[in-house]
Amino acid sequence: MANSKSAYSFAGKKQKPDTHIIVVWVDNEAGVLARVVGLFSGRGYNIESLAVAEVDQKQNISRITIVTTGTPQVVDQIKLQLKKLVPVHKVADFKREDKNVIFKEMALFKFVANNGKLNKALKLVKILTQ
């Protein structure tokens, strides 16, 4: 947020911007993502990463995972405003630097190869995941 022109992005002398992962559980219905993203864009908050997935088909619940950077005051304001949205059930916040939280990344690869090259790739994966 250092290059941001938003009024919310300027840190005070005592506040340092941190990267936060905000997880929001919402009703899985049309327009909910637009309302959540509109909350960010309307106030000049930056979304660095966004992922959405349905987590409970019976209860019709989706999870929106948002990565953003801001001062503690800005992140608290974001969480309070998210909780006011009607389809929001729960909001959780995780600091990226928190040592008590495990962060993992995942990648999906598709191999088009013969059996020899495929076996070689699988051996490499086993070595890297040990």
C-alpha positions in Angstrom: 0.0 0.0 0.0 3.0 2.3 -0.1 2.1 3.5 -3.6 -1.6 3.8 -2.9 -3.4 7.1 -3.1 -6.1 6.1 -0.6 -6.7 8.1 2.5 -6.8 4.9 4.4 -3.3 3.7 3.4 -1.2 6.2 5.3 0.3 4.7 8.4 0.8 6.9 11.5 4.0 7.2 13.3 3.2 4.3 15.7 1.3 2.1 13.1 3.1 -0.1 10.6 1.2 -1.7 7.7 1.0 -5.5 7.9 -0.2 -8.1 5.5 -3.4 -9.8 6.6 -5.4 -12.8 5.3 -9.1 -12.1 5.9 -11.4 -15.0 5.6 -15.2 -14.3 5.2 -17.9 -16.9 5.3 -21.0 -15.8 3.4 -24.2 -17.0 1.8 -23.6 -18.5 -1.6 -25.8 -16.3 -3.6 -25.6 -13.9 -6.6 -24.0 -10.5 -5.8 -22.3 -11.3 -2.5 -18.8 -11.2 -3.9 -19.6 -7.9 -5.6 -20.7 -6.4 -2.3 -17.6 -7.6 -0.5 -15.2 -6.4 -3.2 -17.2 -3.2 -3.5 -16.6 -2.5 0.2 -12.8 -2.6 -0.5 -12.8 -0.6 -3.7 -15.3 2.0 -2.5 -13.0 2.9 0.3 -9.7 2.6 -1.5 -8.5 -0.6 0.1 -6.3 -2.8 -2.0 -7.0 -6.5 -2.5 -3.7 -8.3 -3.2 -5.2 -11.7 -3.6 -8.8 -13.1 -3.8 -10.1 -16.7 -3.7 -13.7 -17.9 -3.4 -15.0 -21.5 -2.9 -18.2 -23.1 -1.8 -17.5 -24.9 1.5 -21.0 -26.2 2.5 -23.5 -27.1 -0.1 -26.3 -28.1 2.3 -26.1 -24.7 4.2 -25.2 -22.8 1.0 -22.1 -21.2 2.5 -19.0 -19.9 0.6 -15.6 -18.8 1.8 -13.9 -15.7 0.5 -10.2 -15.4 1.3 -8.8 -11.9 0.8 -5.1 -10.9 1.2 -4.7 -7.2 2.0 -2.2 -4.8 3.6 -2.9 -2.1 6.1 -2.4 -0.7 9.5 -4.1 -2.3 12.4 -6.7 0.5 12.4 -7.5 0.0 8.7 -7.8 -3.8 9.1 -10.1 -3.5 12.1 -12.2 -1.0 10.1 -12.4 -3.5 7.2 -13.4 -6.3 9.5 -16.1 -4.2 11.2 -17.6 -3.2 7.8 -17.5 -6.8 6.6 -19.4 -7.9 9.6 -22.2 -5.4 8.8 -22.9 -6.9 5.4 -26.1 -8.9 5.5 -24.9 -12.3 4.0 -21.7 -12.4 6.1 -21.7 -15.2 8.8 -18.2 -15.0 10.1 -15.0 -12.9 9.6 -11.5 -14.2 10.6 -8.2 -12.3 10.4 -4.7 -13.8 10.2 -1.5 -11.8 10.2 1.0 -13.1 7.6 3.9 -12.8 10.1 2.1 -14.8 12.8 4.3 -17.8 13.8 1.3 -19.7 15.3 -0.5 -19.9 11.9 0.7 -22.4 9.2 0.5 -21.0 5.7 0.8 -23.4 2.7 0.7 -22.9 -1.0 -0.4 -25.4 -3.5 0.1 -25.8 -7.2 -1.6 -28.0 -9.8 0.4 -29.4 -12.7 -0.6 -31.3 -15.7 2.1 -33.5 -17.3 1.9 -34.7 -20.9 4.6 -37.2 -21.2 5.5 -40.8 -21.8 5.8 -43.3 -18.8 9.5 -42.7 -18.4 9.2 -39.0 -18.0 6.1 -39.3 -15.9 7.9 -41.6 -13.4 10.8 -39.3 -13.3 8.5 -36.4 -12.4 6.7 -38.4 -9.7 10.1 -39.3 -8.1 11.0 -35.6 -8.1 7.7 -34.7 -6.4 8.3 -37.4 -3.7 11.7 -36.0 -3.0 10.5 -32.4 -2.8 7.5 -33.2 -0.5 9.5 -35.1 2.1 
